[in-house]
Each structure stands twice: as structure tokens, then as C-alpha cells.
Amino acid sequence: MELLNLKSVSGGLTVHEDTPRRVIETALNELQEPVEAVSAAIGLPRSYLRLYLENRLPRALPARVRRRLASYLGVPESALR
């Protein structure tokens, strides 16, 4: 199963690196809140999560952002690593 984490996906990211984005997208769909509103609610610029999800910037979420976002979305922080 570890080999799956090394397989490339679009944008040069590995499957492992893309997993947090899928977790966030799923949680956002369940909450039915705009991504900009969630960014603002956790103290980030409104465009932060949109850039992370669509433009893949930053490549990985900083620890402080992971903690805030995990708490807001109700997901384990480890799912956002």
C-alpha cells in the first residue's frame, strides 16, 4: 500500500499529498459553507483555502492552519497532513 503514496497525480503531487485536499472538500460539501467563509472563520485571508484547494498553494498546510481547520471542520488533524 505504501507504493500508492508515491504514485504521481496531476500537478506533480503524490496521492498522499492530495488526500488532505479531498478531506477538506468533502467536509466543506457536508457543511455547505463557502470556502471563503471558512477561511475567514479560522482567521485566514478569504482566498487562502481556495488557493490551497485549486492552485495547490501552499503545497502542505502549516501546523497552526491544520489545527484550526481540523477543529472547524470536525476532522482529525492527522487527516490534514
N, C-alpha and C positions, 0 to 999 in steps of 0.2 A: 504494500500500500504506500510505502514511502516514495516509490518511484513516481506515483501520481502527483505528488507535491512538486516534482521537478519538471513536469511537463509544461511547456510554454503555452500560453494562451495569448489572445490578442493584446497588443500593446507591450509585449515583452515581459509581462508579468507571469509569475507561475500560478498554478491553481491555488496554492496555499496563500499567496498574496492577494488573490482575488476574493477569497472566502469572506473576509470581513465586509467587503462591499455588498455581497449578496445578503449577509445577515442584516446589514443596515437597511438595504432596500426592502427586504421582507418586513422588517419591523415598521418601517415608515408606511408601507402599504396597509399593515394591520392598524396602525394608529390613525391613518387617513389624515395626516398633517402634512402641510407643505414642507419640503426640505429646508427652505429658507427660515421658516418659523422655528424649526427645531434647532438650527444653527444659532439663531438669536437667543433661544431659550436656554442654551447651555453656555452663553456668553461669548460666542464666536461671531465674526462677521457673517452677515446673512448668506453670502456666497460660498462660505468655507466648505460645507458638506457637498454642495453641488459640484464644486471644483474637484473635491475628493472622489466623488462618485463618477462623474462624467469625464473629467480630464486626468484623473488618477494622480492628482497633486494634493497633498504630498503623497509619496508612494506608500507610506505607512503612517498611521495616526500616532501622534505623540502620547505619552502615558497620561498626561493630565486630560487630554481630549477624550481618550478611551474611557477613563473613569467617569467623566461627566456624561458622555454619550451612553455608555452602558447603563448607568443609573436611570437616565431619562427614558431610554427605550425598554428597560426591564429585561436586558440580556446580560449574560455573564461577560465581564470584561475580557476574559480569555478568548471569547468568540470574536473579539475585535482586533486580535493580534495578528 
